[in-house]
Amino acid sequence: MKADLKPKRTPNRIAVLVSVGRHRVSGVSCYSRNDACALEIARMLAQANGAELDVVHAGDPSNLALTDYLALGAPRVDVLRCTDGDDAAALIADRLRGVSLVLTGTRAEGAYDTGMLPYRVANALGYALIDSALDVAIDGERVAVTQFLPKGLRRHIDASLPAVVAVHPQAGAAPRYAYARSVAGSIEPQRTACVHDADVDAWRTAPVHRKPIKLAAAEKRSGHARMLTATTTESRGGNVVIEGTSVEKAQAILGYLREHRLVDY
């Protein structure tokens, strides 16, 4: 039996998609933490496999938040010029044809982002898609991914390249910021033929309004008792505090919250 001495082919190009997020408090444009994890994983894979790293963004090349990705290790950021009404997925897919492995975050950080971009790009390219990746490894022409599942479960997936991998926000990558790299890198605007996205006309973008959190005590009754409550009208218990000072009423409310562990002080 002859041993297979054929060397394993590794991808020569790895791409990572980055987006511009929005700070939760100030609303200022900033880099996406999820995309930063994807960038760090892509950097490590490119270094380990001797591949060229492409960092791609679809949007406004004058956005100052893109320089943060240079500081996080991107040698340059290729920006595909487009506006909110353009089909970014079509532009990105056209730019990434021939790239064996594409990494991206699960979704952008603009509050109402749908998380559909990785799926649309993979569909346009005809690539396999693996989402919620915690770590990524390349073995020749295959990619091995540990996938995040709810309740602490994990799943190992092995797929053939080319593929699109969406990195989970809890991935083990630890991006490091260095100002010197932001000065050495460059933002490269690219000439693109924009295509209008017909689906965007059905969406309406508005500022986020924070909703109050409703405190509700956990149910401690049996399933039979809860079913009786759904079919009959009965008192849920509790106390109606009418008499007393405002301090005493506040103490009664605080005592109820502590009893049901709705507050931790």
LINRATA-V44972 format. One record per residue. N is the residue number from 1. RES is the residue in one small letter. NEAR is the number of other C-alpha atoms within 8 Angstrom. Layout:
BEGIN
N_RES_NEAR + N_RES_NEAR
END
This chain:
BEGIN
1_m_2 + 2_k_3 + 3_a_4 + 4_d_4 + 5_l_4 + 6_k_4 + 7_p_4 + 8_k_7 + 9_r_6 + 10_t_9 + 11_p_12 + 12_n_9 + 13_r_12 + 14_i_16 + 15_a_14 + 16_v_14 + 17_l_13 + 18_v_13 + 19_s_10 + 20_v_12 + 21_g_11 + 22_r_12 + 23_h_9 + 24_r_5 + 25_v_4 + 26_s_5 + 27_g_7 + 28_v_6 + 29_s_11 + 30_c_11 + 31_y_14 + 32_s_13 + 33_r_7 + 34_n_13 + 35_d_15 + 36_a_13 + 37_c_16 + 38_a_15 + 39_l_17 + 40_e_13 + 41_i_11 + 42_a_13 + 43_r_11 + 44_m_8 + 45_l_11 + 46_a_13 + 47_q_8 + 48_a_7 + 49_n_9 + 50_g_7 + 51_a_12 + 52_e_8 + 53_l_11 + 54_d_11 + 55_v_13 + 56_v_13 + 57_h_11 + 58_a_12 + 59_g_10 + 60_d_10 + 61_p_11 + 62_s_4 + 63_n_7 + 64_l_7 + 65_a_10 + 66_l_13 + 67_t_10 + 68_d_12 + 69_y_13 + 70_l_16 + 71_a_16 + 72_l_15 + 73_g_13 + 74_a_12 + 75_p_9 + 76_r_11 + 77_v_15 + 78_d_12 + 79_v_14 + 80_l_16 + 81_r_13 + 82_c_11 + 83_t_7 + 84_d_5 + 85_g_9 + 86_d_10 + 87_d_10 + 88_a_8 + 89_a_10 + 90_a_10 + 91_l_14 + 92_i_12 + 93_a_12 + 94_d_7 + 95_r_6 + 96_l_8 + 97_r_7 + 98_g_4 + 99_v_11 + 100_s_11 + 101_l_13 + 102_v_12 + 103_l_15 + 104_t_15 + 105_g_15 + 106_t_13 + 107_r_10 + 108_a_13 + 109_e_10 + 110_g_7 + 111_a_5 + 112_y_6 + 113_d_8 + 114_t_6 + 115_g_8 + 116_m_7 + 117_l_9 + 118_p_13 + 119_y_8 + 120_r_9 + 121_v_12 + 122_a_14 + 123_n_8 + 124_a_10 + 125_l_8 + 126_g_6 + 127_y_10 + 128_a_10 + 129_l_11 + 130_i_10 + 131_d_10 + 132_s_11 + 133_a_15 + 134_l_13 + 135_d_11 + 136_v_10 + 137_a_8 + 138_i_10 + 139_d_9 + 140_g_9 + 141_e_11 + 142_r_10 + 143_v_13 + 144_a_12 + 145_v_13 + 146_t_12 + 147_q_13 + 148_f_12 + 149_l_9 + 150_p_5 + 151_k_4 + 152_g_6 + 153_l_7 + 154_r_8 + 155_r_8 + 156_h_8 + 157_i_8 + 158_d_8 + 159_a_9 + 160_s_8 + 161_l_10 + 162_p_9 + 163_a_14 + 164_v_14 + 165_v_13 + 166_a_15 + 167_v_18 + 168_h_13 + 169_p_9 + 170_q_5 + 171_a_10 + 172_g_7 + 173_a_8 + 174_a_6 + 175_p_8 + 176_r_7 + 177_y_8 + 178_a_9 + 179_y_7 + 180_a_7 + 181_r_12 + 182_s_14 + 183_v_9 + 184_a_7 + 185_g_11 + 186_s_11 + 187_i_11 + 188_e_9 + 189_p_9 + 190_q_8 + 191_r_6 + 192_t_7 + 193_a_5 + 194_c_9 + 195_v_8 + 196_h_7 + 197_d_9 + 198_a_5 + 199_d_6 + 200_v_7 + 201_d_8 + 202_a_5 + 203_w_6 + 204_r_5 + 205_t_5 + 206_a_4 + 207_p_4 + 208_v_5 + 209_h_4 + 210_r_4 + 211_k_4 + 212_p_4 + 213_i_4 + 214_k_4 + 215_l_5 + 216_a_5 + 217_a_7 + 218_a_5 + 219_e_4 + 220_k_4 + 221_r_6 + 222_s_6 + 223_g_6 + 224_h_6 + 225_a_8 + 226_r_9 + 227_m_8 + 228_l_8 + 229_t_9 + 230_a_7 + 231_t_6 + 232_t_6 + 233_t_6 + 234_e_5 + 235_s_4 + 236_r_4 + 237_g_4 + 238_g_4 + 239_n_4 + 240_v_4 + 241_v_7 + 242_i_4 + 243_e_4 + 244_g_7 + 245_t_6 + 246_s_6 + 247_v_6 + 248_e_8 + 249_k_10 + 250_a_8 + 251_q_8 + 252_a_9 + 253_i_8 + 254_l_8 + 255_g_8 + 256_y_8 + 257_l_10 + 258_r_11 + 259_e_7 + 260_h_8 + 261_r_8 + 262_l_10 + 263_v_6 + 264_d_5 + 265_y_3
END
